[in-house]
Amino acid sequence: MNASLFFDRPNAPAPRWVRVLTVVLLAALLAGGCSWLLAGSISNWRAVWSYHEVFWQGWLLTIRISLEALALSSVFGLLLALARRSTFLLLRSLAMLYIELLRGSPLLVQILFFWYVVAAKIDFDNLPAAGVLILSGFSAAYLAEIFRSGIESVGSSQLESARAIGLSRVQTYRFVIFPQAFRNVLPPLAGQFASLIKDSSLLSVIGLSEFTHSAQQVNSSTYSTLESYLPLGFGYLLLTLPIIALSRLLERRFHYET
Amino acid sequence: MKLELRGVSKRFGRQQIFENLSASLEFQHALVLVGPSGGGKSTLLRLLAGLIPPDSGTIHLDGSPLPNDEAALRAYRTHLGIVFQAYNLFPHLSALENILLPLTAVLGLSRSIATERAMSVLDRFGLADHAHKRPHALSGGQLQRVAIARAVAIQPKLLLLDEPTSALDPEMTAEVLDLLAELRDEGRPLILVTHEMGFARHTADMVAFVSGGKLLEARAPESFFSSPSHPEARQFLERVLRY
């Protein structure tokens, strides 16, 4: 077969049957990989299946923690972004310090530090709540930078125009900046939300019985590594892929030329 | 209208635009500011528009001074129609929504009254068919006419225009100038910064020559264009009217 068939250029798009063939090839590759991994594992699946309730509970907890952290970090991230743009130097510096410290250190270290050091010091023993807070605090630092770049992507002529027609600062944000910034931040925002869901897996190290922790427990009870961790991977994909698809949809919906 | 500048100074960083500028200008309908680029015309217009405050000195319009604090300046700006060279329409809003925003959000008109008013202005400007188009779908001349419609719809006390035709080709320039002449004829006071000398001559009832941060000359257009008294103004006119 001639490899040049697979070229897909704007002025010479690949024919339809080549596109179909591409999908078939990728599916075959995936199926081949799976069958190689799965060979002779039927009995183990039965053992793991008896623990499906553990998986289910873990997955639900992961969804709950992710949703809560998603909401909390969005609010906190937006406030941080505004603080980062504040003309009050102390507030702006504080926001910068926070953002750089949390973006500069590994999440795993933050989880260990805030749970075993900070939470222990203030006698805070609500593990799921601590997980949500740590995850939100971490994600908010990234969201703040995403929101800030979105706000700053709105040109200065737009701001002057908003001033010229007499909009107040709050109105300028509401009617001019946010609607335009929202469209610009959608792709990185979806990426960050997907990251947050995946990052919640690290909370397993402090014994929070979320999805990854559940899989680890099933594995240690059944000694079936593949059968414990393969559903784990699928479980996360089931959450992240829709977010990315939704962002594509919204992006198209809010599309306009500038 | 009477426009007075009393000891106005303005600098941007290290660049001094105006130093202790004082002048008094009276005009009926249209004051046109002309002069070389970088001479301070646009800055003067922005000062008059209350978009930037002077570092010192005061500006008086019909006897009353412009406020200094941002809140009062904002209230002052709501009575002005300001048009920029680059149109500055909001790209995420349709032509109609661009006009509605100041009417509803700033002047507090109800949506139905605002829509009625906006549509009547669009209609008059021959833009009714484009009301629901976003800026990217409009030509430069149409964009600038929508921008003027946005400024006119608030029924401003004064219209300020900063080189509204500089980014347009000759045909679109004519489109916009026709509109401005019409606005002038109905007696709406306007202050215009422009390089269109022919238009200035026919439309202005006062021409002010601004160069090097100074207001060197202000006269009726006939006498300014036929016999400018200041040597710099003479030089400027010779250069721009040569071809």
Contacts between the chains, C-beta under 8 A, distances in Angstrom:
chain1	res1	chain2	res2	distance
A	157	B	84	7.1
A	157	B	86	5.7
A	157	B	88	5.0
A	158	B	88	6.9
A	158	B	90	6.6
A	160	B	51	6.6
A	160	B	84	7.3
A	160	B	88	6.7
A	161	B	84	6.9
A	161	B	88	3.7
A	161	B	89	7.5
A	161	B	90	7.1
A	163	B	51	6.1
A	163	B	74	7.6
A	163	B	77	7.1
A	164	B	49	6.8
A	164	B	51	6.4
A	164	B	77	6.4
A	164	B	80	7.9
A	164	B	82	4.1
A	164	B	84	7.5
A	164	B	88	7.5
A	165	B	77	7.6
A	165	B	78	7.7
A	165	B	82	7.7
A	165	B	101	6.7
A	165	B	102	3.9
A	165	B	106	6.2
A	165	B	150	7.2
A	165	B	154	7.7
A	166	B	74	5.5
A	166	B	75	7.5
A	166	B	77	4.8
A	166	B	78	3.7
A	166	B	102	6.4
A	166	B	106	4.3
A	167	B	101	7.7
A	167	B	102	7.7
A	167	B	105	6.3
A	167	B	106	6.4
A	168	B	74	6.7
A	171	B	105	5.5
A	171	B	106	7.7
A	175	B	90	7.9
A	175	B	101	6.0
A	175	B	105	6.1
A	176	B	90	6.0
A	179	B	92	5.0
A	180	B	90	7.8
A	180	B	91	7.1
A	180	B	92	5.2
A	183	B	92	7.4
A	256	B	91	6.5
A	256	B	92	6.3
A	256	B	134	5.4
A	256	B	136	6.4
A	257	B	91	7.6
A	257	B	134	7.6
A	257	B	136	3.5
A	257	B	137	7.9
A	258	B	91	4.9
A	258	B	136	6.7
